[in-house]
Amino acid sequence: MATYGEKFPENIRDTALLAAEEWYQNLLSERLNRPYSPIQRSNFGQYNMAVHYLTSVLEEAKAVNNVAVFNIDHMAQIQFYGKDAGELLHRVLPANVESMKIGQCKYTLLLNENGTVRDDLIIMKQSEDSFILVINAGHDITGKGLDHGHEVDLLSDADFIMQFKKETDEVFVKNLSDDLVKVDVQGPYSFKLIKEVFGTDCLKNRNNPDKNMGFFSFNEIIIDKETYFFSRTGYTNRWGWEIYIPTKQAEDKFKQIVLKALDLGGLLVGLGGRDENRISAGNVGLPLMGQEYDGLHTPTNAPLFDAAIDLNKESFIGKDALIKDKENNNDKRMVIIIAEGNVVNNGVYLNDNRLGSITSCIISPNIPQEKREFLGSSRKNVNEENGTAAIALAWLYNSPYEKDSEGKDIIENDGKAVRIKVELFREKDGQKTGRPVLGYISADGINPATAPKALKSIENL
C-alpha cells in the first residue's frame, strides 16, 4: 500500500527560514541596542521553531496591533488532484467541498470516526480537479519515531484521507511543502506591507479586479516567473494574509517583509506571541490543535463548529458521533476566560461547583484596562495602565449562560456582554488545592475580530 506521509525525521527539522531568522536576530540586536542572544527554540511538530526572538513574548504579542509577521513554514501544504479529488475530500471532510468555487478557501476539520479532531485545516480550491490542504505541523508524518523521548506512531492527514479512496477513484497526492514557504502577515498595516513588497495585483478580487480580495479567498500570482499564493483567511482573526512563497525566493522576500514590518512598528513573532494572537482572537478565541482540539473532545459547540462543519451533508467521517452529541443535547462549551494570572490546566469553579478545565493559557498585554479591572484583582500588574493579565480557553461540561426562549445562550444583557466570575484552582488527585486565581468568562472575548471587515478600513493607512 502506498504511503503518502513523510517519514518520521531522524533529527528535528529546520524551516527554510532558519538562516533568515538568525539574520533578523542580529538585526534586532543592532536596532534595539540589546545584547545578542541565541533564539529560544522549541520542538513543535518535529520542527525547530522560535518561541520568541530578541524581543519578548509580550512585545511580540502586541505587534499585531500594527503588523505581525509569522514564520509558518512548519505547516504543510498537501495537494490532492485528479478527476475524483473533490469527491474524495467531500466524502471525508465535514465541509461542503462540492459547493466550493475556484479561488475559495474554507476552514474545516479532519475528524476521526468517533468525532474527535485529528487536525484543523484550510482547504483551497485551485481548479475543478485540484485542491490544496494547509495542515498543521507534524501532520505530514507517517511512521514510528521518538517525540521528546516517547515513541509515537503517526499517520499523516494524507494517509488518513486516502484510506477512504475507492478503488476506481482517480486521486493523486503531492506534498508541496518543500516548494513553498508560508509566511503570515497580520494586523492593520498588513495591506500596506504587502502592497509595497509585492504590488497590488495579489490583493485584488480575482473575479472583479476593481475590488479588493474577499474574505476566505486566495489568489495565485506569478511574480518573477514563480507562482505565489496569497490567501485571506484570518490566521489571527485580524486583518491579514497568508503568503506562500516559492522556496528559492523565500529568504529574500522574507527579509523584505520583516524590514518593512519593522519600519511600520511591527515585529517578527514566535510561537508564544502567535498563541496569544490566536487565543485572544475575536469574541471566543481560536482553538489550538492539540489543546482545545484533541482526542478527547468532539468539536460540538466549539466556536467554529458552524464554519467548519456542514451537518446537512449526507455523510462525512465522524458525522454519526456529532449527530449523537446533538441527539443527547450535549451542552458542553468552549469559552474564553480572563484571569489575573497563569492558570494553565487549572479547574474552573463557580460557587464551589467544578465547571470544567483550562486547556490553554498565556499572559497577554492586549487586554483592555477596563476588562482587567473587572477582575477585582489586587495585583499591580493587572491594574496598571499598560498592565497584563492572562487569557485562557476552557472546555466546560455545560454552557455557563442562561437560555432564552429558543434555548440559545444569552450572552448580552442591556447591550453589555455577559461576564461570569469564576475561581480557577490548581488540582491534585481530582481535588482543588491552594488559593484560587480570580477570573471571569467573557462573552465578548478580548478585542473584536477585524479579519472579515472591509479592507477599505486599512487600504489607505
C-alpha positions in Angstrom: 0.0 0.0 0.0 1.3 3.4 -0.9 2.4 5.8 1.9 1.8 9.5 1.4 3.2 11.0 4.5 6.8 12.0 5.2 9.0 9.5 7.2 9.4 10.4 10.9 12.6 12.6 10.8 15.7 11.2 12.4 16.5 14.7 13.5 14.3 17.7 14.3 13.6 19.7 11.1 14.6 23.3 10.4 12.4 25.6 8.4 13.6 27.1 5.2 14.0 30.5 7.0 16.4 29.4 9.8 19.3 31.4 8.4 17.0 34.4 7.8 15.8 34.2 11.4 19.4 34.4 12.6 19.9 37.4 10.4 16.8 39.0 11.9 18.1 38.3 15.5 21.3 40.1 14.7 19.4 43.0 13.1 17.3 43.4 16.2 20.4 43.5 18.4 21.7 46.4 16.3 18.3 48.2 16.0 17.3 47.8 19.6 20.7 48.2 21.1 20.3 45.0 23.0 23.0 42.3 23.5 22.7 39.4 21.1 21.5 36.1 22.5 20.6 32.8 20.7 16.9 32.5 19.6 14.9 30.5 22.2 13.6 27.5 20.3 11.3 24.5 20.9 10.4 21.3 19.1 7.0 21.9 17.5 5.6 19.3 15.2 9.2 18.0 14.7 10.3 21.4 13.6 12.9 23.6 15.4 10.7 26.7 16.0 11.4 30.1 17.6 9.4 30.6 20.8 10.4 34.3 20.6 13.3 36.4 19.2 15.4 39.0 21.0 12.1 40.7 21.8 9.9 39.1 24.5 6.7 37.1 24.0 4.8 40.1 25.4 6.4 42.6 23.0 5.8 40.2 20.0 2.2 39.7 21.1 1.5 43.4 20.8 2.9 43.7 17.3 -0.4 42.5 15.7 -1.8 45.9 16.7 0.5 47.3 13.9 1.7 44.4 11.9 2.9 41.0 12.9 4.9 38.6 10.7 5.0 34.8 11.4 7.3 32.1 10.0 4.7 29.4 9.5 6.9 27.2 7.3 6.3 24.3 9.7 2.8 23.9 8.4 2.4 21.7 5.3 0.6 22.2 2.0 -0.8 18.9 0.5 -2.2 18.9 -3.0 -5.0 16.4 -3.9 -5.6 16.3 -7.6 -7.3 14.2 -10.2 -10.9 14.0 -11.5 -12.2 12.4 -8.3 -10.1 14.5 -5.8 -13.1 16.8 -4.9 -15.4 13.9 -4.4 -13.0 12.1 -2.1 -12.4 15.3 0.0 -16.2 15.9 0.1 -16.7 12.4 1.3 -14.2 12.6 4.1 -14.2 16.2 5.3 -17.2 17.8 7.1 -17.0 20.9 4.9 -19.2 21.1 1.7 -16.3 20.8 -0.8 -18.7 20.3 -3.7 -20.1 23.8 -3.4 -16.6 25.5 -3.4 -15.7 27.9 -6.2 -12.3 28.1 -7.7 -10.3 30.6 -5.6 -12.3 30.0 -2.5 -10.8 28.8 0.9 -12.7 27.0 3.6 -11.8 26.3 7.2 -12.7 22.8 8.3 -11.7 19.8 10.5 -10.4 16.4 9.8 -12.3 14.1 12.2 -11.8 10.6 13.5 -14.7 8.2 13.1 -15.5 8.9 16.8 -15.9 12.6 16.0 -12.8 13.8 17.8 -10.4 16.1 15.9 -7.3 14.8 14.0 -6.5 18.2 12.6 -7.9 21.6 11.7 -7.1 22.9 8.3 -7.7 25.3 5.4 -8.8 23.8 2.0 -8.2 25.9 -1.1 -9.9 25.1 -4.5 -7.2 25.6 -7.1 -9.2 24.2 -10.1 -12.1 21.7 -10.6 -9.7 18.8 -10.1 -7.1 20.3 -7.7 -7.3 21.2 -4.1 -4.6 22.3 -1.6 -4.9 21.4 2.1 -3.0 23.6 4.5 -2.4 21.4 7.6 -0.7 21.7 11.0 2.9 20.9 11.8 3.7 17.2 12.2 0.5 16.1 10.4 2.6 15.4 7.3 4.4 12.5 9.0 3.6 8.7 8.8 5.6 6.2 10.9 7.1 5.5 14.3 9.6 7.8 16.0 10.7 9.4 19.2 8.9 12.6 20.2 10.5 14.2 23.3 11.8 10.8 24.3 8.5 9.0 23.9 7.7 6.6 21.0 4.8 7.8 18.9 3.0 6.2 15.9 1.8 8.9 13.5 -0.5 8.7 10.4 -0.4 11.7 8.2 -3.5 13.5 7.2 -3.0 12.4 3.6 -2.7 8.8 4.5 -5.8 9.0 6.7 -7.8 10.6 3.9 -6.6 8.2 1.2 -7.9 5.3 3.3 -11.3 6.3 2.0 -10.4 6.4 -1.6 -12.4 4.0 -3.7 -10.5 1.6 -5.9 -11.8 3.3 -9.1 -11.1 6.8 -7.9 -8.5 8.9 -9.8 -6.9 10.8 -7.0 -3.2 11.8 -6.5 -1.3 13.4 -3.7 1.6 15.7 -3.8 3.4 17.4 -0.8 4.1 21.0 -1.9 5.7 22.0 1.4 9.3 21.8 0.1 8.4 24.1 -2.8 6.5 26.7 -0.8 7.4 28.7 2.4 4.4 30.0 4.4 4.7 33.5 5.9 1.7 35.2 7.6 1.3 38.9 7.8 -1.4 40.1 10.2 -2.6 43.5 11.5 -3.9 46.8 10.2 -0.7 47.6 8.3 -0.7 44.2 6.6 -2.3 45.7 3.4 0.4 48.4 3.2 3.2 46.0 3.8 2.1 43.5 1.1 1.3 46.2 -1.4 4.8 47.7 -1.0 6.7 44.4 -1.2 4.6 42.5 -3.8 2.4 45.1 -5.6 -1.3 45.4 -5.7 -2.3 42.6 -8.0 -2.1 40.0 -5.2 -4.6 42.0 -3.1 -7.3 42.2 -5.8 -10.5 40.2 -6.2 -9.7 37.6 -8.9 -13.2 37.9 -10.3 -13.5 41.7 -10.1 -10.1 43.4 -10.1 -11.8 46.8 -9.3 -12.4 45.4 -5.8 -10.2 44.0 -3.0 -9.8 40.3 -2.3 -12.8 38.9 -0.4 -12.6 37.1 2.9 -11.7 33.4 2.7 -10.4 33.7 -0.9 -7.0 33.3 -2.4 -5.0 34.5 -5.4 -2.5 32.5 -7.4 0.0 35.1 -8.8 3.1 34.9 -11.0 6.0 37.0 -9.7 9.4 36.8 -11.4 8.2 33.7 -13.2 7.4 31.9 -9.9 3.9 31.0 -8.5 2.9 32.6 -5.3 -0.4 32.1 -3.3 -1.9 34.9 -1.2 -4.9 33.9 1.0 -7.1 36.0 3.2 -8.3 33.6 5.9 -7.8 35.4 9.3 -5.0 33.4 10.9 -5.3 35.6 14.0 -8.9 36.9 13.3 -7.3 40.3 12.4 -6.9 41.8 9.0 -4.2 39.9 7.3 -2.9 37.4 4.7 -1.1 34.1 4.4 1.6 34.2 1.8 3.0 31.0 0.2 6.4 32.0 -1.3 8.4 29.8 -3.7 11.3 28.4 -1.7 14.1 29.7 -3.9 12.8 33.3 -3.4 11.7 32.9 0.2 14.7 34.2 2.1 15.0 37.3 0.1 11.2 38.1 0.3 11.1 37.3 4.0 13.9 39.8 4.6 12.0 42.4 2.7 8.8 41.6 4.7 10.4 41.9 8.1 12.3 45.1 7.2 9.1 46.7 6.1 7.3 45.4 9.3 10.0 47.0 11.5 9.5 50.3 9.6 5.8 50.1 10.3 6.2 49.4 14.1 5.8 45.6 13.8 7.9 42.6 14.6 8.6 39.0 13.6 6.6 36.9 16.1 7.5 33.5 17.5 5.3 30.7 18.9 4.5 32.4 22.1 3.2 35.6 20.6 1.4 33.6 17.9 -0.5 31.6 20.5 -1.5 34.8 22.3 -2.7 36.3 19.0 -4.9 33.2 18.3 -6.2 32.7 21.8 -7.2 36.4 22.0 -8.8 36.5 18.6 -12.4 37.7 18.5 -15.2 37.0 20.9 -14.3 33.4 21.6 -10.6 32.9 20.6 -9.4 30.4 18.1 -9.0 26.8 19.3 -5.4 25.4 19.2 -4.8 22.0 17.7 -3.7 19.6 20.4 -5.1 21.8 23.2 -8.8 22.6 22.6 -8.9 20.2 19.6 -7.8 16.8 20.8 -8.6 13.1 21.0 -10.9 13.6 24.0 -13.4 16.2 22.8 -15.7 16.3 19.8 -15.9 19.9 18.4 -19.6 20.1 19.2 -20.3 23.6 20.4 -16.8 24.8 19.8 -16.8 28.4 18.5 -16.0 27.5 14.9 -18.3 24.5 14.6 -20.8 26.0 12.1 -18.0 27.4 10.0 -16.1 24.1 9.8 -18.9 21.6 9.7 -21.9 21.1 7.4 -24.3 18.8 9.2 -26.6 18.9 6.2 -24.2 16.8 4.2 -25.4 13.2 3.7 -22.2 11.9 5.3 -18.6 12.6 6.3 -16.2 10.9 8.6 -17.2 11.4 12.2 -20.7 12.7 11.4 -22.5 9.9 13.4 -20.7 10.9 16.6 -21.6 14.6 16.1 -25.3 13.7 15.4 -25.3 11.6 18.6 -24.0 14.7 20.5 -26.9 16.7 19.2 -29.4 14.0 20.0 -28.1 13.8 23.5 -28.4 17.6 23.9 -24.7 17.8 24.5 -24.3 21.3 26.0 -20.6 21.5 26.6 -19.0 24.8 25.7 -15.6 26.2 24.8 -15.2 29.6 26.5 -12.7 32.4 26.8 -11.6 33.4 30.3 -9.7 36.4 31.5 -7.7 35.7 34.7 -5.3 37.6 36.9 -2.5 35.1 36.4 -1.4 32.0 34.6 -4.0 29.2 35.1 -2.8 26.5 32.6 -4.5 23.2 33.4 -6.5 24.7 36.4 -10.0 23.7 37.2 -12.8 26.2 36.6 -15.2 26.6 39.7 -18.3 28.6 40.3 -19.9 28.5 43.8 -17.7 25.5 44.6 -19.0 23.6 41.6 -16.5 22.4 39.0 -17.5 23.7 35.6 -14.6 22.3 33.5 -10.9 22.7 32.8 -8.5 25.2 31.3 -6.9 23.9 28.1 -4.7 26.9 27.0 -3.5 29.9 28.8 -1.0 32.8 28.2 -0.1 36.1 29.8 -1.3 38.9 27.4 -0.5 42.6 27.0 -3.6 43.1 24.8 -6.4 43.0 27.3 -8.1 46.4 27.7 -7.7 48.0 31.1 -11.4 48.0 31.8 -11.6 44.3 31.3 -8.6 43.8 33.6 -10.0 46.0 36.3 -13.3 43.9 36.2 -11.3 41.1 37.8 -11.2 42.9 41.1 -7.6 41.7 41.5 -5.1 43.2 43.9 -2.2 42.5 41.6 -0.4 45.7 40.5 0.5 44.3 37.0 -3.2 43.7 36.3 -4.4 47.1 37.2 -1.8 49.4 35.9 -2.3 51.3 32.6 -0.1 49.1 30.5 -0.8 46.0 32.6 -1.1 42.4 31.8 -3.4 39.5 32.6 -4.0 36.0 31.4 -6.2 34.8 28.6 -7.4 31.2 28.8 -9.6 28.9 26.8 -11.6 26.2 28.6 -13.8 23.3 27.9 -16.9 23.4 30.3 -19.2 20.5 30.9 -22.2 22.7 30.2 -23.0 26.2 28.9 -22.5 28.7 31.8 -25.0 31.0 30.3 -28.8 31.4 30.9 -31.0 30.4 28.0 -33.6 32.4 26.0 -37.0 31.1 25.0 -35.4 29.4 21.9 -32.8 27.6 24.1 -29.9 29.9 22.9 -27.2 31.2 25.2 -27.9 34.7 26.5 -24.5 36.4 26.0 -25.7 40.0 26.2 -27.9 42.0 28.7 -28.9 45.6 28.1 -26.3 45.9 25.4 -23.5 44.6 27.5 -21.7 41.3 27.2 -22.3 38.8 29.9 -19.4 38.2 32.3 -19.4 35.3 34.8 -16.9 35.5 37.6 -15.2 32.2 38.4 -12.4 30.8 40.6 -9.5 28.9 39.0 -7.8 26.3 41.2 -4.8 24.1 40.8 -5.8 20.5 41.4 -4.3 17.3 42.8 -5.9 13.9 42.7 -9.1 15.4 41.5 -9.3 18.0 44.4 -8.7 21.7 44.3 -5.6 22.9 46.1 -4.2 26.3 47.3 -5.8 29.7 46.8 -7.9 30.5 43.7 -6.9 32.7 40.9 -9.6 35.2 40.1 -11.1 35.1 36.6 -14.3 35.5 34.6 -15.9 34.1 31.5 -16.1 36.8 28.9 -18.9 36.6 26.3 -17.2 39.3 24.2 -13.7 38.0 24.3 -10.7 40.3 24.3 -10.8 42.5 21.2 -13.2 42.5 18.3 -12.3 40.5 15.2 -11.3 42.5 12.2 -10.5 39.8 9.7 -13.9 39.8 7.8 -14.2 43.6 7.8 -13.9 45.6 4.5 -10.3 46.3 3.5 -11.2 49.9 2.8 -10.6 50.5 6.5 -6.9 49.8 6.1 -6.0 50.2 2.4 -5.0 53.8 2.9 -3.0 53.6 6.1 
